[in-house]
Amino acid sequence: MKLLNKRLMAGAFVLLSIFVTAARDQVAVGQETDDPVKIEIYKRFYENRDNNKPVAYQAARDYLAKYTKDKDQYVDYLQKWILFYERDDRKKQLPGLISDKKWDEAYKVGSKILTDEPDNLRAQIDLGYAGYLAASAKNETHNAEALAYSRKAIQALEAGKTPSEWVPFKGKDDTLAYLHYAVGFLTLKATPDQAIDSFLKAAQYDSDIKKTASTYYFLAVAYESGPYKTQSAAFQTAFGGKPETPESKAALEKVNVLIDRMIDAYARAIATAGTDPKTEAQRKEWLAHVTDYYKFRHEGSDAGLTEYIAASLARPLPPKP
């Protein structure tokens, strides 16, 4: 890249020298050009190329619009310069588009970045997490793309690759936590059993995700709408209303283990939320859920539940059964 830039700069210097000489001496014979418009456009490009790239970019486009048919080294140089400028500009645009919640534009720009550079880890990370941000704002248009980008980014990071910069995340662990969280959120509806794995992984890293109440709430929902729903329905079909047997006891115990996981996750969500007024309504809802499940596991009593919630974050996060 550096060698190419040096060659292009050298070509640009030669072209500028010819144009300036032509303009100064107004000699047509033996010169590259005596077209004053051609000279003016290129001069505008050259003078702004380093310090005002948007102006240089427009000048380069103006030049090519008029003189592309020349098909000489100068046209070739400007075409290459525009190509590199647009690639660099897209990378600069992407974070702003995501920040401004312009999801469709962000994915169009991101797609172009990854068409040019299929392994651009920074773009994969940005587009992966942007999918969670968009979906949480009720825009699920790009869920499939975001899920694919998140998984590619996780794979690359776990293989030891690093992006050009970590911002807006704090480092590798923080980035992985957010990406696993994104995967969990994006798979929660369709494959809650898989989402459990992602939320458990997200909570293992020392990051803000570990201290976020929604991580544990979504984990509880994943257990509830995934294996618990499946196994409790299977239990009712096979053993509901029938005398207890060794098989029914074993099946019920599996269901109870899942209920205990849900109790633990809801307790962590409540404890993590603390007394934040913004989460008061959610905490009441979570408390109602955990109370019902806790009573089911403790013969109708909620004795000890308050203490259980208070101590929840001091306990290791239990693995998936």
Backbone hydrogen bonds in HBPLUS format (Angstrom, degrees):
<---DONOR---> <-ACCEPTOR-->    atom                        ^
c    i                          cat <-CA-CA->   ^        H-A-AA   ^      H-
h    n   atom  resd res      DA  || num        DHA   H-A  angle D-A-AA Bond
n    s   type  num  typ     dist DA aas  dist angle  dist       angle   num
A0005-ASN N   A0001-MET O   2.87 MM   4  6.15 160.7  1.90 152.5 157.9     1
A0006-LYS N   A0002-LYS O   2.94 MM   4  6.21 153.5  2.01 146.6 153.6     2
A0007-ARG N   A0003-LEU O   2.98 MM   4  6.28 157.8  2.03 148.4 154.3     3
A0008-LEU N   A0004-LEU O   2.84 MM   4  6.11 159.9  1.88 154.1 160.1     4
A0009-MET N   A0005-ASN O   2.82 MM   4  5.99 158.0  1.87 148.5 154.7     5
A0010-ALA N   A0006-LYS O   2.88 MM   4  6.08 151.9  1.96 143.9 152.0     6
A0011-GLY N   A0007-ARG O   2.91 MM   4  6.20 157.1  1.96 146.9 153.1     7
A0012-ALA N   A0008-LEU O   2.79 MM   4  6.04 152.6  1.87 146.0 154.4     8
A0013-PHE N   A0009-MET O   2.88 MM   4  6.11 153.2  1.95 146.1 152.6     9
A0014-VAL N   A0010-ALA O   3.04 MM   4  6.34 158.5  2.09 149.1 154.3    10
A0015-LEU N   A0011-GLY O   2.97 MM   4  6.19 166.0  1.99 150.8 154.6    11
A0016-LEU N   A0012-ALA O   2.87 MM   4  6.04 162.0  1.90 150.1 155.4    12
A0017-SER N   A0013-PHE O   2.94 MM   4  6.09 159.8  1.98 146.6 152.1    13
A0018-ILE N   A0014-VAL O   3.03 MM   4  6.32 159.2  2.08 151.3 156.5    14
A0019-PHE N   A0015-LEU O   2.93 MM   4  6.18 164.9  1.95 153.7 158.0    15
A0020-VAL N   A0016-LEU O   2.78 MM   4  5.93 172.3  1.78 159.9 162.1    16
A0021-THR N   A0017-SER O   2.94 MM   4  6.01 160.9  1.98 145.0 150.7    17
A0022-ALA N   A0018-ILE O   2.91 MM   4  6.11 157.6  1.96 146.8 153.3    18
A0023-ALA N   A0019-PHE O   2.84 MM   4  6.12 157.9  1.88 152.3 158.6    19
A0024-ARG N   A0020-VAL O   2.85 MM   4  6.02 156.6  1.90 150.0 156.6    20
A0025-ASP N   A0021-THR O   2.91 MM   4  5.93 173.0  1.92 154.4 156.8    21
A0026-GLN N   A0022-ALA O   2.74 MM   4  5.18 132.8  1.96 133.0 144.5    22
A0031-GLN N   A0028-ALA O   3.28 MM   3  5.53 170.7  2.28 125.1 125.1    23
A0039-ILE N   A0035-ASP O   3.07 MM   4  6.38 157.4  2.12 152.3 158.9    24
A0040-GLU N   A0036-PRO O   2.92 MM   4  6.07 159.7  1.96 144.0 149.3    25
A0041-ILE N   A0037-VAL O   2.93 MM   4  6.12 167.6  1.95 155.0 157.8    26
A0042-TYR N   A0038-LYS O   3.12 MM   4  6.22 167.1  2.14 146.0 150.0    27
A0043-LYS N   A0039-ILE O   2.93 MM   4  6.01 157.1  1.98 147.7 154.8    28
A0044-ARG N   A0040-GLU O   2.97 MM   4  6.16 153.6  2.04 145.4 152.2    29
A0045-PHE N   A0041-ILE O   3.00 MM   4  6.34 152.0  2.08 146.4 154.3    30
A0046-TYR N   A0042-TYR O   2.85 MM   4  6.11 170.8  1.86 159.6 160.5    31
A0047-GLU N   A0043-LYS O   2.93 MM   4  5.99 166.7  1.95 152.4 155.7    32
A0048-ASN N   A0045-PHE O   3.21 MM   3  5.50 141.5  2.37 103.5 114.1    33
A0049-ARG N   A0045-PHE O   2.97 MM   4  5.79 116.0  2.39 146.8 163.3    34
A0052-ASN N   A0048-ASN O   2.88 MM   4  4.76 151.6  1.96 133.7 137.5    35
A0055-VAL N   A0052-ASN O   3.09 MM   3  5.69 123.8  2.42 114.9 127.1    36
A0056-ALA N   A0052-ASN O   3.11 MM   4  6.41 161.8  2.14 150.7 156.4    37
A0057-TYR N   A0053-LYS O   2.70 MM   4  5.82 155.9  1.76 154.7 161.3    38
A0058-GLN N   A0054-PRO O   3.09 MM   4  6.33 158.7  2.13 143.3 147.7    39
A0059-ALA N   A0055-VAL O   2.98 MM   4  6.24 156.4  2.04 147.6 154.6    40
A0060-ALA N   A0056-ALA O   2.86 MM   4  6.09 156.5  1.92 150.4 156.7    41
A0061-ARG N   A0057-TYR O   2.96 MM   4  6.26 155.5  2.03 148.4 155.1    42
A0062-ASP N   A0058-GLN O   2.85 MM   4  6.10 153.9  1.92 146.6 154.2    43
A0063-TYR N   A0059-ALA O   2.87 MM   4  6.11 156.5  1.93 149.7 156.0    44
A0064-LEU N   A0060-ALA O   2.99 MM   4  6.25 166.1  2.01 149.4 152.6    45
A0065-ALA N   A0061-ARG O   2.88 MM   4  6.02 146.2  2.00 144.4 154.1    46
A0066-LYS N   A0062-ASP O   3.28 MM   4  6.53 139.7  2.46 140.6 149.1    47
A0066-LYS N   A0063-TYR O   3.12 MM   3  5.44 133.4  2.35 101.6 113.4    48
A0067-TYR N   A0063-TYR O   2.79 MM   4  5.89 153.1  1.86 154.7 163.9    49
A0068-THR N   A0064-LEU O   3.10 MM   4  4.70 131.1  2.35 131.5 126.6    50
A0070-ASP N   A0067-TYR O   2.95 MM   3  5.58 160.1  1.99 118.0 124.5    51
A0071-LYS N   A0068-THR O   3.11 MM   3  5.91 147.9  2.22 122.5 127.8    52
A0076-ASP N   A0072-ASP O   3.05 MM   4  6.28 162.8  2.08 151.7 157.1    53
A0077-TYR N   A0073-GLN O   2.94 MM   4  6.04 149.7  2.03 134.3 142.3    54
A0078-LEU N   A0074-TYR O   2.99 MM   4  6.24 166.2  2.01 150.2 152.7    55
A0079-GLN N   A0075-VAL O   2.95 MM   4  6.12 156.9  2.00 151.3 157.8    56
A0080-LYS N   A0076-ASP O   3.10 MM   4  6.32 156.3  2.16 145.2 151.1    57
A0081-TRP N   A0077-TYR O   2.88 MM   4  6.15 157.8  1.93 150.2 157.3    58
A0082-ILE N   A0078-LEU O   2.92 MM   4  6.07 164.5  1.95 150.7 153.9    59
A0083-LEU N   A0079-GLN O   3.04 MM   4  6.22 155.7  2.10 141.8 148.7    60
A0084-PHE N   A0080-LYS O   3.01 MM   4  6.34 164.3  2.04 157.5 159.3    61
A0085-TYR N   A0081-TRP O   2.89 MM   4  6.06 157.4  1.94 150.0 157.4    62
A0086-GLU N   A0082-ILE O   2.84 MM   4  5.98 167.4  1.86 156.3 158.7    63
A0087-ARG N   A0083-LEU O   3.07 MM   4  6.28 155.9  2.13 145.1 151.8    64
A0088-ASP N   A0084-PHE O   2.98 MM   4  6.14 164.3  2.01 148.1 152.3    65
A0089-ASP N   A0085-TYR O   2.79 MM   4  5.94 155.8  1.84 150.9 158.8    66
A0090-ARG N   A0086-GLU O   2.95 MM   4  6.05 153.5  2.02 144.6 150.2    67
A0091-LYS N   A0087-ARG O   3.33 MM   4  6.62 154.8  2.40 142.7 148.4    68
A0092-LYS N   A0088-ASP O   3.20 MM   4  6.52 145.6  2.32 142.3 151.6    69
A0093-GLN N   A0089-ASP O   2.88 MM   4  6.12 144.1  2.01 146.2 156.8    70
A0094-LEU N   A0090-ARG O   3.09 MM   4  6.21 155.4  2.16 153.0 156.6    71
A0096-GLY N   A0093-GLN O   3.06 MM   3  5.49 116.6  2.48 111.8 126.9    72
A0097-LEU N   A0093-GLN O   3.03 MM   4  6.24 156.2  2.09 158.6 166.1    73
A0098-ILE N   A0094-LEU O   3.07 MM   4  6.33 158.7  2.12 157.2 162.8    74
A0099-SER N   A0095-PRO O   2.88 MM   4  6.07 159.5  1.92 147.1 153.4    75
A0100-ASP N   A0096-GLY O   2.87 MM   4  6.03 146.3  1.98 143.4 152.4    76
A0102-LYS N   A0097-LEU O   2.88 MM   5  5.19 162.1  1.91 162.5 160.1    77
A0101-LYS N   A0098-ILE O   3.00 MM   3  4.94 158.3  2.05 103.6 109.8    78
A0106-ALA N   A0102-LYS O   2.91 MM   4  6.06 157.5  1.96 154.8 162.3    79
A0107-TYR N   A0103-TRP O   2.98 MM   4  6.24 157.7  2.03 155.0 159.4    80
A0108-LYS N   A0104-ASP O   3.06 MM   4  6.29 145.3  2.18 142.5 152.3    81
A0109-VAL N   A0105-GLU O   2.91 MM   4  6.12 170.1  1.92 157.6 159.5    82
A0110-GLY N   A0106-ALA O   2.81 MM   4  5.90 161.1  1.84 145.5 152.1    83
A0111-SER N   A0107-TYR O   2.92 MM   4  5.82 148.8  2.02 131.0 139.0    84
A0112-LYS N   A0108-LYS O   3.19 MM   4  6.47 150.9  2.28 142.9 149.7    85
A0113-ILE N   A0109-VAL O   3.00 MM   4  6.36 154.8  2.07 150.7 158.0    86
A0114-LEU N   A0110-GLY O   2.99 MM   4  6.24 160.8  2.03 150.6 155.0    87
A0115-THR N   A0111-SER O   2.88 MM   4  6.04 126.1  2.17 135.7 150.4    88
A0116-ASP N   A0112-LYS O   3.11 MM   4  6.37 156.1  2.17 147.6 151.9    89
A0117-GLU N   A0113-ILE O   2.79 MM   4  5.99 155.6  1.85 145.5 153.9    90
A0120-ASN N   A0117-GLU O   3.01 MM   3  5.44 152.6  2.09 130.6 127.3    91
A0121-LEU N   A0119-ASP O   2.84 MM   2  5.72 101.0  2.48 119.6 104.2    92
A0124-GLN N   A0120-ASN O   3.15 MM   4  6.46 157.7  2.20 149.0 155.8    93
A0125-ILE N   A0121-LEU O   2.91 MM   4  6.12 162.8  1.94 154.9 158.6    94
A0126-ASP N   A0122-ARG O   3.01 MM   4  6.22 168.6  2.02 149.7 153.0    95
A0127-LEU N   A0123-ALA O   2.91 MM   4  6.01 168.9  1.92 153.8 156.8    96
A0128-GLY N   A0124-GLN O   2.87 MM   4  5.85 145.6  1.99 140.9 150.9    97
A0129-TYR N   A0125-ILE O   3.03 MM   4  6.25 173.4  2.04 159.2 159.0    98
A0130-ALA N   A0126-ASP O   2.91 MM   4  5.93 146.3  2.02 140.3 151.0    99
A0131-GLY N   A0127-LEU O   3.29 MM   4  6.31 137.5  2.48 131.8 139.2   100
A0131-GLY N   A0128-GLY O   3.28 MM   3  5.50 136.7  2.48  98.4 109.0   101
A0132-TYR N   A0129-TYR O   3.07 MM   3  5.34 123.8  2.40 102.1 115.0   102
A0133-LEU N   A0129-TYR O   3.17 MM   4  6.58 162.6  2.20 151.3 155.5   103
A0134-ALA N   A0130-ALA O   2.81 MM   4  6.02 161.1  1.84 152.9 157.8   104
A0135-ALA N   A0131-GLY O   2.89 MM   4  5.99 165.8  1.91 146.6 151.2   105
A0136-SER N   A0132-TYR O   2.83 MM   4  5.97 156.1  1.89 153.6 159.9   106
A0137-ALA N   A0134-ALA O   2.94 MM   3  5.06 139.2  2.11  99.1 111.8   107
A0139-ASN N   A0134-ALA O   2.87 MM   5  5.08 158.6  1.91 141.3 137.9   108
A0138-LYS N   A0135-ALA O   2.97 MM   3  4.93 148.7  2.06 111.1 110.6   109
A0143-ASN N   A0140-GLU O   3.32 MM   3  5.29 169.1  2.34 112.0 111.1   110
A0146-ALA N   A0142-HIS O   2.87 MM   4  6.00 168.4  1.88 159.9 163.8   111
A0147-LEU N   A0143-ASN O   2.87 MM   4  6.02 156.8  1.92 151.5 157.7   112
A0148-ALA N   A0144-ALA O   3.10 MM   4  6.31 159.4  2.14 145.6 150.6   113
A0149-TYR N   A0145-GLU O   2.90 MM   4  6.18 164.7  1.92 156.4 160.8   114
A0150-SER N   A0146-ALA O   2.84 MM   4  5.98 161.0  1.88 149.5 155.0   115
A0151-ARG N   A0147-LEU O   3.07 MM   4  6.23 163.6  2.09 147.4 151.4   116
A0152-LYS N   A0148-ALA O   3.01 MM   4  6.22 157.1  2.06 148.8 155.2   117
A0153-ALA N   A0149-TYR O   2.89 MM   4  6.07 160.4  1.93 151.0 156.5   118
A0154-ILE N   A0150-SER O   2.89 MM   4  6.12 160.0  1.93 151.3 156.8   119
A0155-GLN N   A0151-ARG O   3.00 MM   4  6.13 162.8  2.03 145.1 149.9   120
A0156-ALA N   A0152-LYS O   2.95 MM   4  6.17 157.1  2.00 147.6 153.9   121
A0157-LEU N   A0153-ALA O   2.88 MM   4  6.06 165.2  1.90 154.2 158.1   122
A0158-GLU N   A0154-ILE O   2.89 MM   4  6.01 163.1  1.92 152.9 157.7   123
A0159-ALA N   A0155-GLN O   3.07 MM   4  6.16 125.6  2.38 132.9 146.3   124
A0159-ALA N   A0156-ALA O   3.13 MM   3  5.04 134.8  2.34  92.8 105.7   125
A0161-LYS N   A0156-ALA O   3.02 MM   5  5.48 157.7  2.08 155.3 148.1   126
A0160-GLY N   A0157-LEU O   3.01 MM   3  5.20 159.4  2.05 106.2 111.9   127
A0169-PHE N   A0166-TRP O   2.83 MM   3  5.38 141.8  1.98 136.6 129.6   128
A0175-THR N   A0171-GLY O   2.96 MM   4  6.06 157.4  2.01 150.4 157.1   129
A0176-LEU N   A0172-LYS O   2.91 MM   4  6.16 164.6  1.93 157.6 161.4   130
A0177-ALA N   A0173-ASP O   2.91 MM   4  6.09 156.2  1.97 148.1 155.0   131
A0178-TYR N   A0174-ASP O   3.09 MM   4  6.35 163.4  2.12 149.0 152.4   132
A0179-LEU N   A0175-THR O   2.96 MM   4  6.19 155.2  2.02 150.0 157.6   133
A0180-HIS N   A0176-LEU O   2.90 MM   4  6.04 165.0  1.92 153.6 157.1   134
A0181-TYR N   A0177-ALA O   2.97 MM   4  6.11 153.6  2.04 143.7 151.8   135
A0182-ALA N   A0178-TYR O   2.87 MM   4  6.09 151.8  1.95 141.4 149.1   136
A0183-VAL N   A0179-LEU O   2.91 MM   4  6.22 159.2  1.96 150.2 155.1   137
A0184-GLY N   A0180-HIS O   2.90 MM   4  6.14 158.8  1.94 147.5 153.5   138
A0185-PHE N   A0181-TYR O   2.90 MM   4  6.19 161.5  1.94 152.7 157.4   139
A0186-LEU N   A0182-ALA O   2.88 MM   4  6.06 162.2  1.92 153.0 158.1   140
A0187-THR N   A0183-VAL O   3.01 MM   4  6.09 128.6  2.28 142.8 154.5   141
A0188-LEU N   A0184-GLY O   3.04 MM   4  5.84 114.1  2.49 140.3 154.5   142
A0188-LEU N   A0185-PHE O   3.41 MM   3  5.21 155.5  2.47  96.6 103.6   143
A0191-THR N   A0187-THR O   2.84 MM   4  5.35 152.8  1.91 147.6 156.8   144
A0194-GLN N   A0191-THR O   3.00 MM   3  5.54 128.1  2.28 113.7 125.4   145
A0195-ALA N   A0191-THR O   3.11 MM   4  6.45 149.9  2.21 145.1 154.2   146
A0196-ILE N   A0192-PRO O   3.08 MM   4  6.36 141.1  2.24 146.8 154.1   147
A0198-SER N   A0194-GLN O   3.36 MM   4  6.80 156.3  2.42 147.1 153.1   148
A0199-PHE N   A0195-ALA O   2.95 MM   4  6.23 164.7  1.97 161.0 163.8   149
A0200-LEU N   A0196-ILE O   2.96 MM   4  6.12 159.1  2.01 154.1 160.3   150
A0201-LYS N   A0197-ASP O   3.00 MM   4  6.20 155.6  2.06 145.5 152.1   151
A0202-ALA N   A0198-SER O   2.87 MM   4  6.08 159.2  1.91 148.6 154.8   152
A0203-ALA N   A0199-PHE O   3.06 MM   4  6.20 150.5  2.15 142.8 149.3   153
A0204-GLN N   A0201-LYS O   3.06 MM   3  5.22 153.5  2.14 105.2 113.6   154
A0207-SER N   A0205-TYR O   2.92 MM   2  5.61 119.8  2.29 111.7  94.7   155
A0210-LYS N   A0207-SER O   3.14 MM   3  5.56 134.9  2.35 106.6 116.8   156
A0211-LYS N   A0208-ASP O   2.91 MM   3  5.10 139.0  2.08 101.9 114.4   157
A0212-THR N   A0209-ILE O   3.17 MM   3  5.00 164.3  2.20 107.1 107.6   158
A0215-THR N   A0212-THR O   3.13 MM   3  5.73 145.6  2.26 113.8 122.5   159
A0216-TYR N   A0213-ALA O   3.10 MM   3  5.68 126.5  2.40 112.7 123.4   160
A0217-TYR N   A0213-ALA O   3.06 MM   4  6.36 155.4  2.12 150.1 157.8   161
A0218-PHE N   A0214-SER O   2.86 MM   4  5.85 170.6  1.87 147.5 150.1   162
A0219-LEU N   A0215-THR O   3.13 MM   4  6.23 141.5  2.28 128.7 139.6   163
A0220-ALA N   A0216-TYR O   2.93 MM   4  6.13 154.8  1.99 142.7 148.4   164
A0221-VAL N   A0217-TYR O   2.94 MM   4  6.29 157.0  1.99 149.6 156.3   165
A0222-ALA N   A0218-PHE O   2.83 MM   4  6.01 151.3  1.91 143.9 151.8   166
A0223-TYR N   A0219-LEU O   3.04 MM   4  6.35 159.4  2.08 150.2 154.6   167
A0224-GLU N   A0220-ALA O   2.88 MM   4  6.04 161.2  1.92 148.5 154.6   168
A0225-SER N   A0221-VAL O   2.78 MM   4  5.87 169.3  1.79 156.0 157.7   169
A0226-GLY N   A0222-ALA O   2.97 MM   4  5.60 123.7  2.30 132.7 144.9   170
A0228-TYR N   A0223-TYR O   3.03 MM   5  5.88 157.8  2.08 166.3 169.3   171
A0230-THR N   A0226-GLY O   3.16 MM   4  6.37 164.4  2.18 156.3 161.1   172
A0231-GLN N   A0227-PRO O   2.82 MM   4  5.86 171.1  1.82 153.1 156.2   173
A0232-SER N   A0228-TYR O   2.83 MM   4  5.74 160.8  1.87 151.3 157.0   174
A0233-ALA N   A0229-LYS O   3.17 MM   4  6.07 154.5  2.24 135.2 142.1   175
A0234-ALA N   A0230-THR O   3.01 MM   4  6.21 154.3  2.08 142.8 150.5   176
A0235-PHE N   A0231-GLN O   2.88 MM   4  6.03 148.7  1.98 140.2 148.7   177
A0236-GLN N   A0232-SER O   3.04 MM   4  6.28 161.5  2.08 146.4 150.3   178
A0237-THR N   A0233-ALA O   3.03 MM   4  6.24 156.2  2.09 147.1 153.6   179
A0238-ALA N   A0234-ALA O   3.00 MM   4  6.13 160.2  2.04 147.3 152.3   180
A0239-PHE N   A0235-PHE O   2.69 MM   4  5.56 162.6  1.72 156.3 161.8   181
A0240-GLY N   A0236-GLN O   3.03 MM   4  4.20 141.5  2.18 108.2 115.7   182
A0242-LYS N   A0239-PHE O   3.14 MM   3  5.48 156.0  2.20 138.8 135.3   183
A0249-LYS N   A0245-THR O   2.90 MM   4  6.13 158.9  1.94 158.0 163.9   184
A0250-ALA N   A0246-PRO O   3.06 MM   4  6.22 156.7  2.11 142.1 147.8   185
A0251-ALA N   A0247-GLU O   2.99 MM   4  6.20 156.9  2.05 145.4 151.9   186
A0252-LEU N   A0248-SER O   2.83 MM   4  5.98 156.5  1.89 146.5 153.2   187
A0253-GLU N   A0249-LYS O   2.96 MM   4  6.12 150.2  2.05 142.6 150.6   188
A0254-LYS N   A0250-ALA O   3.25 MM   4  6.54 148.0  2.36 140.7 147.8   189
A0255-VAL N   A0251-ALA O   3.20 MM   4  6.58 151.6  2.29 142.9 150.4   190
A0256-ASN N   A0252-LEU O   2.83 MM   4  6.13 156.0  1.88 150.6 158.0   191
A0257-VAL N   A0253-GLU O   2.94 MM   4  6.19 149.0  2.04 146.3 153.7   192
A0258-LEU N   A0254-LYS O   3.33 MM   4  6.61 153.4  2.40 140.3 146.1   193
A0259-ILE N   A0255-VAL O   2.97 MM   4  6.36 149.9  2.06 146.7 156.0   194
A0260-ASP N   A0256-ASN O   2.87 MM   4  6.16 155.1  1.94 149.5 155.9   195
A0261-ARG N   A0257-VAL O   3.06 MM   4  6.40 145.3  2.19 140.5 149.7   196
A0262-MET N   A0258-LEU O   3.01 MM   4  6.33 152.0  2.09 146.4 153.7   197
A0263-ILE N   A0259-ILE O   2.86 MM   4  6.17 157.0  1.91 152.9 159.4   198
A0264-ASP N   A0260-ASP O   2.96 MM   4  6.14 160.9  1.99 145.0 150.1   199
A0265-ALA N   A0261-ARG O   2.95 MM   4  6.17 160.3  1.99 146.4 151.7   200
A0266-TYR N   A0262-MET O   2.92 MM   4  6.09 169.0  1.93 154.6 157.3   201
A0267-ALA N   A0263-ILE O   2.95 MM   4  6.05 157.8  1.99 147.3 154.1   202
A0268-ARG N   A0264-ASP O   2.98 MM   4  6.23 153.4  2.05 147.3 154.2   203
A0269-ALA N   A0265-ALA O   2.96 MM   4  6.24 154.1  2.03 147.4 154.8   204
A0270-ILE N   A0266-TYR O   3.00 MM   4  6.27 160.8  2.03 152.5 156.5   205
A0271-ALA N   A0267-ALA O   2.92 MM   4  6.11 164.6  1.94 149.7 154.4   206
A0272-THR N   A0268-ARG O   2.82 MM   4  5.85 159.5  1.87 148.8 154.4   207
A0273-ALA N   A0269-ALA O   3.01 MM   4  6.11 153.7  2.09 142.9 149.9   208
A0274-GLY N   A0270-ILE O   3.19 MM   4  6.43 140.4  2.36 141.2 150.9   209
A0276-ASP N   A0273-ALA O   3.40 MM   3  6.24 169.1  2.42 141.4 143.5   210
A0279-THR N   A0276-ASP O   3.02 MM   3  5.67 155.0  2.08 118.9 125.7   211
A0280-GLU N   A0277-PRO O   3.29 MM   3  5.17 169.8  2.30 105.3 107.5   212
A0283-ARG N   A0279-THR O   2.79 MM   4  5.97 160.5  1.82 160.3 166.4   213
A0284-LYS N   A0280-GLU O   3.08 MM   4  6.35 155.5  2.15 150.0 155.5   214
A0285-GLU N   A0281-ALA O   3.18 MM   4  6.46 155.2  2.25 143.6 150.1   215
A0286-TRP N   A0282-GLN O   2.81 MM   4  6.10 163.4  1.83 157.5 162.4   216
A0287-LEU N   A0283-ARG O   2.79 MM   4  5.91 156.4  1.84 147.7 154.7   217
A0288-ALA N   A0284-LYS O   3.04 MM   4  6.22 149.9  2.13 140.9 148.2   218
A0289-HIS N   A0285-GLU O   3.15 MM   4  6.48 156.9  2.20 147.3 152.8   219
A0290-VAL N   A0286-TRP O   2.90 MM   4  6.17 174.3  1.91 159.5 160.4   220
A0291-THR N   A0287-LEU O   2.89 MM   4  5.86 151.5  1.97 142.7 150.8   221
A0292-ASP N   A0288-ALA O   3.22 MM   4  6.39 161.3  2.26 144.6 148.3   222
A0293-TYR N   A0289-HIS O   3.16 MM   4  6.49 168.6  2.17 156.9 159.4   223
A0294-TYR N   A0290-VAL O   2.80 MM   4  5.83 157.2  1.85 146.8 154.1   224
A0295-LYS N   A0291-THR O   2.91 MM   4  6.03 163.1  1.94 151.2 155.2   225
A0296-PHE N   A0292-ASP O   3.09 MM   4  6.29 153.4  2.16 143.7 151.1   226
A0297-ARG N   A0293-TYR O   3.13 MM   4  6.42 144.0  2.27 142.4 151.2   227
A0297-ARG N   A0294-TYR O   3.12 MM   3  5.19 123.5  2.45  95.2 109.2   228
A0298-HIS N   A0294-TYR O   2.99 MM   4  6.14 113.6  2.45 136.7 154.2   229
A0298-HIS N   A0295-LYS O   3.07 MM   3  4.90 147.1  2.18  95.9 106.0   230
A0300-GLY N   A0295-LYS O   2.71 MM   5  4.25 158.9  1.76 145.1 138.9   231
A0301-SER N   A0298-HIS O   3.06 MM   3  5.55 163.1  2.09 118.1 123.6   232
A0305-LEU N   A0302-ASP O   3.08 MM   3  5.53 162.0  2.11 135.5 136.2   233
A0308-TYR N   A0304-GLY O   2.88 MM   4  6.04 149.9  1.97 146.0 155.7   234
A0309-ILE N   A0305-LEU O   2.91 MM   4  6.18 158.8  1.95 157.4 161.0   235
A0310-ALA N   A0306-THR O   3.05 MM   4  6.27 161.5  2.09 145.4 150.8   236
A0311-ALA N   A0307-GLU O   3.05 MM   4  6.22 145.5  2.18 145.2 152.9   237
A0312-SER N   A0309-ILE O   3.15 MM   3  5.08 159.6  2.19 103.6 109.8   238
A0314-ALA N   A0311-ALA O   3.16 MM   3  5.53 146.6  2.27 109.2 118.9   239
A0315-ARG N   A0312-SER O   3.20 MM   3  5.56 154.9  2.27 106.6 114.0   240
